[in-house]
Each structure stands twice: as C-alpha cells, then as structure tokens.
Amino acid sequence: MSYNKLNVFHWHIVDAQSWSVESKTFPDLHLKGAYSKEQTYYYDDVKKVIAYAKDRGIRVIPEFDVPGHTQIVGLAKPEIVSCFNKQPNWDKYAAEPPSGQLNIAKPESIDFTNKIIDEYTKLFPDKLFHLGGDEVNRNCWKEDPDVQAYLAAHPGEDVESLLANFYTKVHDHLETTGKEGFSWEETLVHSKYVPKNSTVIQVWMDESSVKTAVEKGYRVVSSAHDYLYLDCGHGAWLPNFDGNSWCDPFKTWMHMYNYDPAANITDAAQKKLILGTEVAIWAEQTDETVIDPRIWPRAAAPAETSWSGKADSTGHVRTTGEVASRLHEQRFRMVGRGINAEPMQPLWCARNPGSCNLP
C-alpha cells in the first residue's frame, strides 16, 4: 500500500461467517465465532498491524458492521439475533449465507453494540470508526416473533422506525467515545435515519449516491462497485449456480483509472467533501494465496487519480494509453520487491509502448 500511496486500511474485521478478533468484553464471540485460534487476531496482533501501518503512513480504520452481517454473534448471544442461519432459503433473509441480524426490537442488542463500541474504540486509535449499516434485510425482522410482538404493542412504529432508532442510539454512543462515525450509503439513502453531520458516508451501490451525500453536506468515500471492487469477475461461488456473480465483470485497471467520483458535481465546496476513493477486496473468493494479484497492479490506478486527479498541471487529461508505461514500470518494481502483481499485458507490449493500442 505504501509503495502506491494508499494511506488508509479499512479493515472489515468481522462478518456473518466469523468473529475473527479477540473480544475481552464478550470472549465467546471469538472463542465460539472464529474459524480457529490460528485464524483469530488477538489484541497483540491488532496492535502490531496498527504499528506496522503507522510506520508506513497508513491509517487503520476498523469496521464492526451492525445490525446486519451478524449471524456469528448468535453463537455467543443467540437471544439478540434474528433469522439465525435460515436454511435452505437463506436468500429470503440475507444477501449471502449465513443469515442473521441483531434483533432491533431488543434493547439488549443496542447495549451489546455499545459495549462493542466501547471495547474496540479503545483498541483502534483512529478518529473514524466504521459501524457498517449495509445490506439489512427487512424480511428477517418482519418474521421475527419478538419484533412482531414489539410492533403489536407499539402501533405507531414499524421496522423502519426501529432501524432508525437503532442507528441513532449506536451512533449517539459512538460520539461519546470521541470518535466520528463512518457508515455505508444505505444508512443515508435507504433508511429513515438521518446521520450526524460528522458521519462519513461510504458509497458502494450506486455511484450517484456520491452526489446525493455531498449535496446534503456529508463527507464521502467512494468505493463504487462498478469501478472499484477488485474481487469481481470470478463468477458465482454458489456451487449449484453456474453463472456470474452479482458484481461481474472483472474491473480492469483502465476502468478503475477512468472513474471520477466528482464527474457530475460542479459545486467546488461539494467536491471538497469527497475525501477520496477506496478499492475493495472482499474475501468470499480471496485468501492469502491469491491476494497479491487480485489487488496489484490495478489498485495503483485509482491511487493515482485519487491523489492527482486525471488532469496534469497543464490541464491535460491523462489517458490510459499514456499511463500504461508508467504502470508497467510500477508493476515491475512491485514484483522486484516480492509482491506477486499480475501482468497487465504480454511482455512484448510493455517493451513496445503504444504498439498494442487499438487503432
């Protein structure tokens, strides 16, 4: 990352499948929820990652995604999880298996989340703390007996008001720790919740949400999946479905380089609210055996445009054809440093710049 001037590591450290970080507040989270002891980040491991990153000018921002993507919590605290691992029709309750969300009708879910915030805001020193908020499934709660009992007793409320209340309570609590919130775009555009002005909105679903967010005065990071998802392009991973994944096709470095999150924003003050872009690599089909070529050298392309824009100091807009030779050089540097960056073209093209351009 430091070789390519990427200066923020957004660490999506837990998800529905595994609670992979030690918890001193709720030890059963990692004791029951991690894949193994060897696949657990203990406090000392986290501190080493933060220190290693700091020495290279890189911030580490953790994400503890709530209330969705929390099936794994149910192994330790089943009483606060709705639609726990519904099979075989998991797709009715979740974006991917296993299903499970914090029960937003229970005060205990808010109390749990606030204690998680208290614990991990002390472990991670960065000013920003990501609370997720993406891909919540309303069916999960609409069919939950506790949610239905609560709504029956409170006729003026519904799932949307419960969700907004959950977001409000946990973000209010986060503010008491001195941190600023970071959340996915759904909290702003797909719910009744009104995020705090200090919240950073991360766009991934719809690139037009960048404009929506800055017009409302929010700071934005864009990881628009149509351009910046590095794990796309390998087909579906559901073994009984022979088809594409939801975010195919593969995003080439040229496609990434051509993305401009401010393309449709003319107001100078609103443009300043765009903090940058984030390339995302998700782990459904990625582990340590393939991670280098999945990321590099493609991630270097948006790193350049995020820092420098697509135009040089004279106003000339750089084309991917002009950038290719420099990116080839950077790829060879990374390979020389032991990073398994994948080739961009046949070696002949790299040695004969411009000769492989489409006429």
URBELWO-V318905 format. One record per backbone hydrogen bond with DSSP energy under -0.5 kcal/mol. CO is the residue of the C=O (numbers start at 1). NH is the residue of the N-H. If there is no record, write none. Layout:
CO,NH / CO,NH
This chain:
1,4 / 1,6 / 2,5 / 5,7 / 7,59 / 8,10 / 9,11 / 9,61 / 10,12 / 11,13 / 11,63 / 13,20 / 15,18 / 18,15 / 18,20 / 20,41 / 26,29 / 27,30 / 27,31 / 28,32 / 28,33 / 29,33 / 30,34 / 33,19 / 37,40 / 40,42 / 41,22 / 42,45 / 42,46 / 43,47 / 44,48 / 45,49 / 46,50 / 47,51 / 48,52 / 49,53 / 50,54 / 51,55 / 52,56 / 53,56 / 53,58 / 54,57 / 59,9 / 59,61 / 60,62 / 61,11 / 62,130 / 63,13 / 63,14 / 63,65 / 67,102 / 70,73 / 70,74 / 71,74 / 72,75 / 72,76 / 73,76 / 73,77 / 77,80 / 78,81 / 80,103 / 82,101 / 83,86 / 88,90 / 89,92 / 90,93 / 90,94 / 99,85 / 100,70 / 100,71 / 101,82 / 102,104 / 103,106 / 105,107 / 106,109 / 106,110 / 107,111 / 108,112 / 109,113 / 110,114 / 111,115 / 112,116 / 113,117 / 114,118 / 115,119 / 116,120 / 117,121 / 118,122 / 119,122 / 119,123 / 120,124 / 123,125 / 127,180 / 129,182 / 130,64 / 131,66 / 132,184 / 136,138 / 137,140 / 137,141 / 138,141 / 138,142 / 139,143 / 141,144 / 144,148 / 145,149 / 146,150 / 147,151 / 148,152 / 149,153 / 150,154 / 154,157 / 158,162 / 159,163 / 160,164 / 161,165 / 162,166 / 163,167 / 164,168 / 165,169 / 166,170 / 167,171 / 168,172 / 169,173 / 170,174 / 171,175 / 172,176 / 173,176 / 173,177 / 174,177 / 174,179 / 175,178 / 180,129 / 181,200 / 182,131 / 183,202 / 184,187 / 185,188 / 185,189 / 186,190 / 193,195 / 196,199 / 199,201 / 199,219 / 200,183 / 201,203 / 201,221 / 202,185 / 203,223 / 204,225 / 206,209 / 207,210 / 208,212 / 209,213 / 210,214 / 211,215 / 212,216 / 213,216 / 213,218 / 214,217 / 219,201 / 220,275 / 220,276 / 221,203 / 221,223 / 222,278 / 224,227 / 224,228 / 225,229 / 228,230 / 228,280 / 229,232 / 237,239 / 238,241 / 241,243 / 243,236 / 245,248 / 250,252 / 252,256 / 253,257 / 254,258 / 256,259 / 260,263 / 262,265 / 264,266 / 267,271 / 268,272 / 269,273 / 270,273 / 271,274 / 273,220 / 273,275 / 276,222 / 280,230 / 280,231 / 283,286 / 287,290 / 287,291 / 290,294 / 291,295 / 292,295 / 292,296 / 295,299 / 296,342 / 297,300 / 297,301 / 298,301 / 298,302 / 299,303 / 300,304 / 301,305 / 302,306 / 303,307 / 304,308 / 305,309 / 310,318 / 312,315 / 316,312 / 316,318 / 319,323 / 320,324 / 323,327 / 324,328 / 325,329 / 326,330 / 327,331 / 328,332 / 329,333 / 330,334 / 331,335 / 332,336 / 333,337 / 334,337 / 334,339 / 335,338 / 338,340 / 339,341 / 346,349 / 346,350 / 347,351 / 348,352 / 352,355 / 354,357
